[in-house]
């Protein structure tokens, strides 16, 4: 529906009217015009009628509209009248102002001046309150607001208020406050970097510091859940945000943001370059202060004076705390440098020589740790003692203490241990070297040692090179973190490597050498035959035996060497990177001790040249005899478990055959001619027998422990995780890298050498006691008279000597050998004695009844003595007695007895018995003697065939 007031509606109305006019004027027909007129009149009357109806219907609204229109017309007229009046008044004012314009201009100028003065007064009042506001902001640590306040105030005082003389003192005070403020902010920044990040929980006595594992990367450091490094992630969008400070929050609650605020404050103060330089110069003393505080805290938590006590666990705890603090400090420096670079990117100028980076921080960490380690590892004294008593490690003598002393002109013939100026990391930090001199050890510490200038530092343990054993692993872990952060080999690794290789290894070698030399010191006696080092005479006491769980005495020297080896094994665990060096040292120690043991063994069994060795030693060394003795069941039983032994037991007949073979070998070598065994070919000193027994037990025990150790290294070299043989606690090694095959083979060879020497000692005892039987029993037949007229009731003197000798051996060997080894030595000895006495009949010239009785008494005396020693009746000696009792019979009776009771002895033994009878009874003809021998052969052959 069209609006009636719209132009389109008006055009339609005018167009209709024009159409009527044109129709009326152009029509020539009167009727047509009348019709048009009538139609129009009719339309008009209808419209008028409708209009009247509408007016009557909307009378009230029409009245209101008319009234409103009248009011509007009246208001318009009144406004027109007022406007005319205002126009006349303005014209009048214009005329008046034109006449007084100079006076008005003066008043305007006065107003502007008064307004400016009032604004200045307001500024002055505000500036007068700045010191108090700054005190309040500084006390609450809202440094950014304080900085902006003082900077803006100084700008006003030096700008619009520069000519106000009354503000001169205030201007000077605010400038001074501005200068002091940047120092306060730098101190606060250092406090946040070192004190806040370096805070550790209270250390209770006996507590252990537990640190999160982490590794350093180029972009940051990962220190665990509670580390400040986690704050770095919150600053990832640092460059995209405008730095602000909330006056309604504790500024220190969010430490990374607080550091950002501090850097921004320094940037606003235009003191960022000076601040960066100050932070850089403060790194070293602040790190030393951290160490001093941590040391004091550990000493206080221990509740005792630690500097004179050898308790390196406190040093380990100190290093763990320091490492965690250094990690936190590194994280804080990362935040600081990130904010500094942000400020530089926003236009803050910065000289490149004033800047530092994280490499400088890590270099400082290493320098401080080197000073700390130099004190606790007692580097200076270690190197001096190393130079005075050089060890087997033939390397150039170097003074590691020179690294920390004042820089002096180099002295001739004195080489420093190492320097950093040629290392890769030093080349990247040359700018720092000029500043490092101010942290010289003597200047900083006042010549009093580590942190001496701080006055509060206390050592947490006694300085000693051995402290490296407990701190090496955490130190190595931290060095790996430094290497990951710097992406180059750290100088601290150089320092530790040089200390261990040039000082510690030598000291360990000296200590071990002194200990072993003291335990194996050679004592020269007047009688060269008894020359022996002290180790073969001294055995451990009862208390030591109980501690070791050993039933028999061990040589003190062997236990001492074993303890030194165990210490070296511990060093292989504590310093795994030097496992090969310590293993080589172990091999050198073992090789030296093996040579001394062999030398002592030769002193016992050898007199002069090799031909003058005792018989038992020559036989024990002989490969054929040694191999035969080792093949006997009695020997195998010594090295087999009970279950294995039960499965390989020989029958009685087989054991008798082997025993007969052993005795036959001995008799064929020792009683084949008329000569006797010289005294120098046996061991006459019973104490030497005890010594040999102690050597055997000691070396066997020692070889077993070394074998366990070698097996553990072997399994690690092969990559096995479990050992086939369970090891005792001292040999349970872990974290030892694979050792070289050459060193391992050398160790195994030495183990076999000790085992061989132990077995040779046992074989020597086994043979020596049998040689003694020959030594004493051969003269019984060759030198004694058994055809005397008087019945001698006492045994032969050599038999008594043999019994005394056997009793003495039993006393010393019972104390020195295990029961099964004691049984091995005296086992089958009765059969040997019986065989010696029987075969010795060939050396008797004559014998009568008194001689037969005397020989039986000899046999009985030996039998009783052996029974007391072995605790078993030696029935083999009954055989010898029965053999000699046959001499009571005539040859015919002897042959008849053989025929009736069977063959009890060999043809040779029977023939020698008959020959002795014939020699003792001269009336028997030669033909009769041959007849007796021929009949003896027939009887034995017949008995052999019947079997």
KEVOLO-563238 format. One record per residue (C-alpha): x, y, z. Coordinates in steps of 0.02 Angstrom, whole numbers, padded with zeros to 5 digits, always signed. Layout:
<tifis>
XYZ/...
</tifis>
This chain:
<tifis>
+00000+00000+00000/+00070+00169-00056/+00097+00311+00064/-00017+00459+00023/+00121+00583+00055/+00243+00494-00057/+00292+00574-00224/+00226+00425-00321/+00052+00445-00244/+00050+00631-00287/+00098+00594-00465/-00045+00469-00481/-00172+00599-00416/-00110+00736-00533/-00110+00613-00677/-00294+00569-00647/-00344+00753-00641/-00251+00788-00802/-00336+00640-00883/-00509+00712-00838/-00463+00884-00904/-00396+00811-01066/-00551+00702-01088/-00670+00849-01059/-00574+00968-01171/-00546+00849-01313/-00721+00776-01321/-00831+00860-01449/-00984+00766-01398/-01087+00855-01267/-01162+00696-01204/-00995+00623-01182/-00944+00772-01078/-01104+00762-00980/-01076+00579-00946/-00900+00616-00889/-00961+00758-00782/-01099+00652-00708/-00973+00514-00671/-00852+00635-00589/-00990+00715-00486/-01047+00548-00432/-00869+00500-00385/-00849+00665-00294/-01009+00641-00195/-00954+00465-00149/-00785+00531-00096/-00864+00671+00004/-00980+00549+00086/-00834+00435+00132/-00736+00583+00196/-00880+00636+00306/-00896+00461+00373/-00710+00453+00408/-00710+00620+00494/-00857+00572+00601/-00775+00407+00641/-00607+00488+00685/-00668+00650+00757/-00568+00636+00918/-00405+00600+00828/-00434+00740+00706/-00462+00861+00849/-00302+00808+00932/-00206+00829+00770/-00277+01001+00743/-00234+01051+00920/-00059+00982+00905/-00033+01070+00741/-00089+01233+00820/+00030+01211+00967/+00172+01175+00849/+00135+01326+00745/+00133+01433+00901/+00298+01361+00963/+00378+01391+00795/+00323+01570+00797/+00388+01597+00973/+00556+01518+00928/+00570+01628+00776/+00541+01778+00888/+00675+01721+01012/+00801+01690+00874/+00777+01865+00810/+00803+01931+00986/+00964+01825+01010/+01029+01885+00844/+01003+02064+00898/+01088+02026+01067/+01236+01943+00981/+01259+02088+00868/+01255+02199+01022/+01384+02087+01113/+01494+02086+00962/+01497+02272+00960/+01535+02279+01147/+01675+02144+01136/+01753+02234+00993/+01775+02383+01103/+01852+02275+01252/+01955+02142+01161/+02124+02188+01240/+02056+02171+01415/+01980+02000+01372/+02143+01938+01296/+02234+01983+01455/+02109+01889+01560/+02126+01732+01448/+02313+01734+01463/+02302+01748+01651/+02184+01599+01656/+02301+01490+01553/+02449+01539+01663/+02353+01499+01821/+02298+01332+01750/+02479+01287+01708/+02538+01337+01880/+02404+01230+01960/+02457+01081+01852/+02638+01107+01903/+02587+01112+02084/+02495+00949+02061/+02649+00871+01982/+02760+00935+02121/+02643+00862+02250/+02645+00696+02159/+02835+00697+02142/+02855+00737+02325/+02763+00575+02362/+02874+00472+02245/+03006+00422+02375/+02873+00356+02494/+02784+00266+02354/+02948+00191+02296/+02988+00130+02471/+02820+00046+02479/+02836-00031+02305/+03013-00090+02339/+02964-00166+02504/+02827-00264+02414/+02945-00300+02267/+02838-00216+02135/+02994-00164+02043/+02915-00128+01874/+02796+00000+01949/+02936+00073+02052/+03046+00084+01897/+02913+00169+01791/+02874+00287+01935/+03053+00344+01961/+03091+00353+01774/+02936+00459+01741/+02970+00569+01893/+03151+00600+01841/+03092+00637+01664/+02971+00769+01732/+03103+00843+01845/+03224+00854+01700/+03088+00911+01581/+02946+01028+01626/+03007+01052+01805/+03191+01071+01763/+03188+01257+01803/+03111+01237+01975/+03257+01270+02091/+03159+01211+02242/+03158+01036+02170/+03347+01024+02156/+03366+00914+02310/+03220+00805+02261/+03292+00788+02087/+03459+00732+02158/+03374+00610+02277/+03270+00530+02138/+03421+00515+02025/+03512+00430+02167/+03363+00317+02198/+03359+00276+02014/+03541+00225+02018/+03517+00123+02175/+03360+00042+02106/+03451-00046+01966/+03576-00115+02093/+03431-00174+02202/+03351-00257+02052/+03516-00342+02004/+03535-00406+02182/+03356-00468+02179/+03386-00551+02012/+03540-00640+02081/+03441-00691+02233/+03308-00767+02122/+03440-00856+02018/+03542-00927+02162/+03452-00916+02328/+03277-00960+02271/+03325-01090+02142/+03461-01158+02254/+03352-01186+02406/+03350-01365+02468/+03237-01447+02597/+03306-01464+02772/+03429-01607+02788/+03394-01721+02933/+03532-01823+03009/+03555-01984+02916/+03443-01930+02774/+03486-01958+02593/+03467-01835+02452/+03361-01905+02311/+03370-01814+02145/+03267-01828+01988/+03359-01896+01839/+03369-01784+01691/+03470-01741+01541/+03517-01574+01470/+03473-01523+01294/+03523-01376+01191/+03355-01291+01207/+03336-01316+01394/+03358-01430+01541/+03239-01562+01602/+03251-01580+01791/+03088-01661+01841/+02919-01610+01902/+02972-01482+02033/+03111-01402+01934/+03107-01220+01883/+03137-01276+01706/+02953-01317+01695/+02927-01130+01709/+03011-01108+01541/+02860-01179+01454/+02754-01043+01531/+02868-00916+01447/+02857-00993+01273/+02747-00849+01214/+02851-00720+01308/+02887-00616+01154/+02702-00602+01112/+02646-00529+01277/+02670-00357+01351/+02755-00367+01520/+02639-00312+01660/+02637-00317+01848/+02486-00356+01956/+02485-00251+02114/+02359-00367+02194/+02466-00526+02182/+02626-00585+02265/+02760-00551+02133/+02867-00700+02189/+02730-00829+02169/+02770-00846+01984/+02960-00845+01980/+02982-00845+01790/+02864-00698+01772/+02952-00610+01916/+03119-00630+01825/+03037-00562+01667/+02976-00411+01768/+03151-00383+01837/+03230-00388+01664/+03095-00270+01598/+03128-00153+01743/+03314-00149+01701/+03268-00118+01520/+03158+00029+01570/+03302+00096+01675/+03416+00078+01523/+03533-00021+01635/+03518-00191+01552/+03697-00197+01484/+03768-00155+01656/+03652-00283+01735/+03705-00421+01614/+03887-00383+01650/+03855-00386+01838/+03761-00551+01826/+03904-00622+01725/+04033-00565+01853/+03929-00631+01998/+03915-00809+01933/+04076-00872+02011/+04060-00798+02187/+03876-00842+02195/+03914-01023+02151/+04046-01028+02285/+03922-00956+02408/+03798-01094+02363/+03932-01224+02399/+03975-01144+02566/+03793-01136+02620/+03760-01316+02568/+03916-01375+02659/+03865-01284+02817/+03691-01357+02807/+03759-01534+02791/+03879-01508+02937/+03739-01439+03045/+03623-01582+02999/+03759-01708+03044/+03777-01628+03215/+03965-01658+03224/+04130-01596+03156/+04160-01682+02990/+04318-01600+02924/+04432-01723+03015/+04325-01878+02986/+04342-01994+02839/+04158-02002+02791/+04147-01973+02604/+03960-02009+02604/+03936-01829+02662/+04037-01770+02513/+03926-01876+02401/+03775-01795+02480/+03851-01622+02458/+03884-01653+02274/+03708-01717+02245/+03640-01557+02323/+03761-01448+02225/+03721-01533+02060/+03535-01505+02085/+03567-01324+02132/+03676-01300+01978/+03539-01373+01868/+03414-01252+01942/+03536-01107+01921/+03562-01156+01739/+03374-01154+01714/+03362-00980+01791/+03503-00916+01680/+03410-00984+01530/+03259-00880+01580/+03366-00727+01608/+03451-00741+01439/+03285-00769+01352/+03216-00609+01428/+03375-00514+01387/+03363-00566+01205/+03180-00513+01204/+03231-00342+01269/+03369-00330+01138/+03244-00376+01002/+03133-00231+01059/+03274-00106+01028/+03384-00111+01184/+03566-00087+01128/+03691-00213+01197/+03878-00229+01172/+03927-00404+01118/+04075-00410+01238/+03958-00384+01386/+03843-00528+01341/+03863-00705+01404/+03781-00869+01356/+03745-01036+01438/+03917-01100+01391/+03992-00969+01506/+03879-01030+01645/+03930-01212+01620/+04113-01161+01612/+04092-01077+01781/+04008-01232+01851/+04159-01333+01799/+04285-01207+01868/+04198-01205+02038/+04184-01394+02043/+04368-01410+02001/+04414-01300+02148/+04296-01400+02260/+04363-01567+02200/+04541-01505+02215/+04511-01476+02401/+04416-01635+02440/+04526-01748+02334/+04682-01673+02415/+04757-01651+02242/+04913-01558+02295/+04969-01684+02426/+04919-01829+02313/+05028-01763+02173/+05174-01725+02288/+05171-01900+02364/+05153-01971+02189/+05310-01879+02134/+05409-01932+02287/+05364-02116+02268/+05332-02154+02084/+05225-02306+02050/+05226-02431+01910/+05128-02313+01802/+05267-02228+01707/+05188-02066+01653/+05252-01886+01660/+05244-01808+01832/+05120-01666+01836/+05056-01548+01972/+04867-01535+01965/+04870-01401+02100/+04951-01279+01978/+04783-01265+01891/+04709-01175+02039/+04857-01073+02102/+04899-00895+02055/+04958-00875+01879/+05146-00865+01885/+05284-00876+01759/+05315-01058+01715/+05459-01136+01806/+05581-01243+01709/+05556-01432+01716/+05385-01415+01795/+05237-01462+01688/+05058-01422+01736/+04936-01565+01736/+04825-01488+01603/+04756-01323+01539/+04590-01273+01465/+04655-01144+01341/+04678-01273+01204/+04513-01363+01230/+04364-01340+01116/+04251-01262+01246/+04386-01136+01295/+04405-01079+01117/+04220-01035+01115/+04233-00938+01277/+04391-00835+01255/+04302-00678+01308/+04273-00753+01478/+04455-00794+01512/+04501-00614+01551/+04372-00607+01689/+04410-00778+01763/+04573-00715+01839/+04480-00616+01971/+04415-00781+02035/+04590-00847+02061/+04593-00972+02201/+04719-00882+02311/+04641-00710+02287/+04463-00766+02311/+04493-00883+02455/+04624-00780+02542/+04750-00920+02530/+04653-01024+02657/+04587-01157+02543/+04413-01180+02474/+04294-01039+02519/+04410-00980+02656/+04361-00800+02626/+04178-00834+02666/+04218-00879+02845/+04072-01000+02865/+04132-01142+02755/+04166-01309+02836/+04229-01465+02752/+04103-01607+02758/+04238-01741+02760/+04425-01762+02770/+04515-01722+02607/+04576-01883+02528/+04606-01945+02352/+04500-02098+02391/+04346-01986+02399/+04340-02002+02210/+04274-02180+02228/+04108-02126+02302/+04079-01970+02197/+04139-02030+02027/+03973-02096+01963/+03865-01944+02007/+04007-01835+01943/+04011-01931+01779/+03822-01912+01761/+03834-01724+01787/+03979-01713+01663/+03870-01800+01534/+03736-01669+01564/+03866-01531+01540/+03924-01612+01378/+03745-01621+01315/+03718-01438+01357/+03882-01375+01284/+03888-01496+01139/+04075-01515+01167/+04192-01609+01281/+04188-01525+01453/+04349-01474+01537/+04290-01553+01699/+04303-01722+01613/+04482-01680+01568/+04518-01635+01747/+04443-01794+01819/+04529-01903+01688/+04698-01824+01723/+04675-01839+01911/+04626-02022+01903/+04759-02072+01777/+04904-01966+01840/+04869-01964+02026/+04739-02084+02092/+04791-02240+01997/+04970-02212+02052/+04918-02187+02233/+04815-02346+02229/+04962-02439+02155/+05078-02372+02290/+04956-02415+02428/+04931-02592+02365/+05117-02615+02337/+05159-02556+02513/+05027-02667+02589/+05084-02821+02494/+05269-02783+02521/+05239-02770+02708/+05146-02936+02705/+05277-03025+02599/+05435-02948+02670/+05586-03063+02652/+05679-03108+02812/+05856-03168+02790/+05912-03289+02923/+06085-03350+02963/+06045-03519+02891/+06010-03492+02706/+05908-03651+02703/+05775-03563+02809/+05765-03405+02704/+05581-03369+02682/+05474-03216+02674/+05373-03175+02828/+05208-03213+02740/+05239-03401+02745/+05260-03399+02933/+05119-03285+02988/+04941-03347+02983/+04781-03257+03025/+04714-03262+03202/+04559-03353+03261/+04451-03197+03251/+04496-03169+03068/+04461-03351+03031/+04287-03337+03104/+04254-03179+03005/+04307-03265+02844/+04219-03428+02888/+04378-03528+02859/+04406-03691+02959/+04595-03692+02938/+04731-03559+02955/+04771-03453+02804/+04929-03356+02769/+04919-03176+02823/+05000-03124+02659/+04866-03214+02557/+04725-03133+02654/+04811-02964+02636/+04829-02986+02448/+04648-03044+02439/+04590-02889+02532/+04689-02779+02413/+04616-02871+02264/+04443-02848+02339/+04476-02661+02357/+04530-02653+02175/+04371-02745+02127/+04273-02615+02223/+04366-02480+02125/+04316-02567+01963/+04136-02545+02021/+04159-02367+02084/+04259-02309+01931/+04190-02418+01790/+04276-02316+01655/+04443-02377+01722/+04396-02559+01744/+04532-02615+01623/+04667-02517+01716/+04615-02590+01884/+04605-02764+01810/+04781-02744+01741/+04834-02683+01913/+04754-02839+01990/+04848-02947+01866/+05012-02858+01909/+04981-02884+02095/+04939-03067+02068/+05089-03092+01956/+05204-03017+02086/+05128-03121+02226/+05136-03278+02120/+05322-03249+02090/+05351-03224+02275/+05256-03383+02316/+05357-03481+02189/+05517-03406+02258/+05468-03454+02436/+05422-03628+02377/+05592-03648+02294/+05678-03589+02453/+05594-03732+02546/+05620-03873+02422/+05782-03823+02336/+05959-03804+02400/+06070-03718+02276/+06053-03788+02101/+05903-03877+02031/+05987-04047+02057/+05983-04022+02245/+05796-04013+02261/+05709-04129+02382/+05646-04289+02304/+05462-04253+02333/+05477-04085+02244/+05560-04164+02093/+05425-04296+02082/+05284-04171+02108/+05356-04071+01964/+05377-04225+01853/+05234-04227+01728/+05215-04417+01720/+05215-04445+01908/+05105-04294+01938/+04981-04350+01805/+04976-04525+01880/+04947-04461+02057/+04809-04345+01996/+04723-04492+01913/+04706-04590+02074/+04533-04597+02155/+04601-04525+02316/+04651-04367+02222/+04490-04353+02124/+04390-04367+02284/+04468-04204+02344/+04391-04107+02200/+04222-04190+02181/+04059-04166+02272/+03987-04309+02375/+03856-04352+02243/+03986-04357+02105/+04106-04456+02213/+03977-04590+02253/+03950-04618+02068/+04135-04641+02030/+04192-04748+02177/+04315-04884+02128/+04301-05060+02196/+04418-05120+02333/+04513-05226+02207/+04536-05079+02090/+04593-04968+02233/+04718-05102+02287/+04786-05116+02111/+04812-04928+02099/+04892-04922+02272/+05008-05065+02224/+05056-04972+02067/+05096-04814+02165/+05199-04910+02292/+05289-05004+02154/+05340-04841+02072/+05404-04773+02236/+05500-04931+02282/+05576-04947+02109/+05644-04770+02122/+05699-04764+02304/+05753-04938+02358/+05826-05015+02203/+06009-05009+02261/+06115-05013+02417/+06126-04823+02435/+06025-04726+02562/+05927-04566+02538/+06035-04414+02583/+05966-04302+02719/+05966-04147+02608/+05842-04233+02490/+05703-04230+02620/+05623-04092+02721/+05685-04117+02898/+05604-03963+02975/+05426-04002+03026/+05381-03817+03025/+05419-03815+02839/+05287-03949+02817/+05164-03838+02909/+05214-03694+02796/+05183-03797+02639/+05014-03852+02706/+04968-03670+02745/+05024-03619+02571/+04914-03754+02495/+04758-03707+02593/+04786-03521+02566/+04818-03529+02380/+04674-03650+02351/+04555-03532+02443/+04629-03383+02352/+04617-03466+02181/+04434-03508+02213/+04392-03327+02252/+04488-03267+02100/+04396-03393+01993/+04229-03324+02050/+04290-03149+02007/+04352-03204+01836/+04187-03293+01801/+04090-03135+01842/+04196-03034+01722/+04183-03168+01591/+03994-03168+01597/+03990-02979+01578/+04108-02983+01431/+03996-03111+01349/+03845-03001+01384/+03762-03122+01506/+03655-03051+01643/+03661-03197+01763/+03806-03297+01828/+03806-03485+01821/+03889-03491+01992/+03816-03391+02137/+03946-03269+02199/+03975-03205+02376/+03934-03024+02411/+04110-02954+02381/+04106-03022+02204/+03933-02964+02154/+03987-02830+02030/+03875-02713+01934/+03895-02570+01813/+04066-02633+01758/+04088-02618+01570/+04162-02765+01474/+04348-02786+01502/+04475-02830+01370/+04494-03013+01325/+04682-03000+01346/+04670-02943+01527/+04537-03073+01563/+04644-03212+01490/+04790-03151+01593/+04682-03159+01749/+04625-03335+01709/+04805-03389+01679/+04857-03320+01848/+04712-03409+01932/+04772-03572+01856/+04950-03535+01914/+04892-03516+02094/+04786-03673+02081/+04933-03771+02008/+05050-03714+02147/+04920-03762+02278/+04904-03935+02202/+05092-03955+02191/+05105-03916+02377/+04977-04049+02418/+05064-04176+02306/+05228-04130+02387/+05158-04168+02560/+05087-04331+02497/+05255-04383+02424/+05363-04309+02561/+05287-04414+02699/+05316-04570+02593/+05496-04520+02557/+05519-04501+02745/+05463-04681+02765/+05598-04737+02643/+05725-04623+02726/+05700-04703+02896/+05654-04882+02849/+05790-04921+02723/+05928-04904+02855/+05828-05025+02963/+05871-05165+02842/+06035-05102+02771/+06124-05046+02929/+06048-05138+03078/+06104-05310+03142/+05967-05444+03152/+06080-05591+03190/+06143-05541+03363/+06149-05657+03511/+06052-05539+03625/+05864-05514+03610/+05843-05325+03595/+05672-05282+03667/+05666-05106+03592/+05620-05066+03411/+05754-05004+03295/+05809-04823+03324/+05761-04776+03146/+05587-04846+03176/+05572-04736+03331/+05631-04587+03230/+05503-04626+03096/+05364-04636+03224/+05419-04472+03300/+05427-04393+03128/+05254-04458+03080/+05182-04397+03245/+05256-04225+03220/+05186-04217+03044/+05016-04271+03108/+05016-04131+03237/+05058-03993+03114/+04953-04058+02968/+04799-04088+03075/+04798-03904+03119/+04838-03844+02943/+04741-03957+02825/+04560-04002+02802/+04514-04179+02862/+04492-04251+02687/+04664-04186+02636/+04741-04254+02794/+04665-04424+02753/+04734-04411+02575/+04911-04385+02640/+04909-04530+02765/+04798-04643+02661/+04879-04812+02612/+05033-04766+02711/+05023-04932+02805/+05029-05029+02641/+05181-04927+02587/+05272-04960+02751/+05228-05144+02739/+05293-05153+02560/+05454-05062+02608/+05487-05181+02752/+05449-05333+02644/+05558-05277+02497/+05697-05228+02618/+05724-05412+02658/+05844-05420+02512/+05961-05302+02606/+05968-05410+02764/+06128-05510+02771/+06073-05632+02906/+05935-05650+03032/+05899-05759+03181/+05754-05779+03298/+05805-05625+03398/+05812-05527+03235/+05642-05592+03182/+05570-05535+03349/+05652-05366+03330/+05581-05344+03155/+05408-05391+03218/+05427-05263+03358/+05473-05133+03226/+05318-05175+03127/+05207-05172+03282/+05276-05004+03338/+05242-04928+03168/+05069-05008+03161/+05020-04938+03330/+05080-04764+03283/+04990-04764+03115/+04831-04827+03199/+04838-04680+03319/+04861-04562+03172/+04730-04629+03051/+04613-04697+03185/+04597-04858+03084/+04689-05021+03111/+04827-05034+02982/+04798-05216+02932/+04926-05204+02793/+05065-05209+02923/+05000-05379+02985/+05049-05441+02813/+05229-05384+02840/+05235-05463+03012/+05167-05626+02944/+05297-05620+02806/+05441-05609+02928/+05363-05739+03044/+05383-05865+02901/+05568-05862+02943/+05529-05959+03101/+05492-06107+02983/+05609-06212+02879/+05605-06192+02689/+05506-06352+02674/+05378-06292+02801/+05370-06126+02711/+05334-06209+02546/+05206-06325+02624/+05118-06176+02705/+05111-06089+02537/+05038-06245+02459/+04910-06265+02596/+04856-06085+02630/+04885-06012+02460/+05000-05879+02389/+05006-05723+02497/+05159-05639+02422/+05245-05628+02254/+05372-05751+02187/+05510-05622+02208/+05464-05590+02389/+05458-05778+02429/+05623-05809+02339/+05706-05666+02435/+05637-05739+02596/+05713-05910+02553/+05877-05829+02505/+05886-05740+02675/+05851-05906+02761/+05989-05989+02660/+06110-05847+02703/+06066-05861+02887/+06088-06054+02886/+06252-06095+02800/+06232-06285+02804/+06110-06291+02657/+06189-06341+02493/+06170-06244+02332/+06074-06387+02249/+05952-06386+02394/+05929-06200+02376/+05891-06217+02191/+05770-06355+02231/+05678-06244+02353/+05666-06105+02225/+05608-06224+02088/+05474-06298+02199/+05419-06121+02248/+05396-06079+02064/+05294-06235+02036/+05180-06199+02184/+05151-06019+02130/+05122-06068+01948/+04998-06200+02006/+04910-06075+02116/+04904-05949+01975/+04829-06076+01856/+04699-06131+01983/+04638-05951+01996/
</tifis>
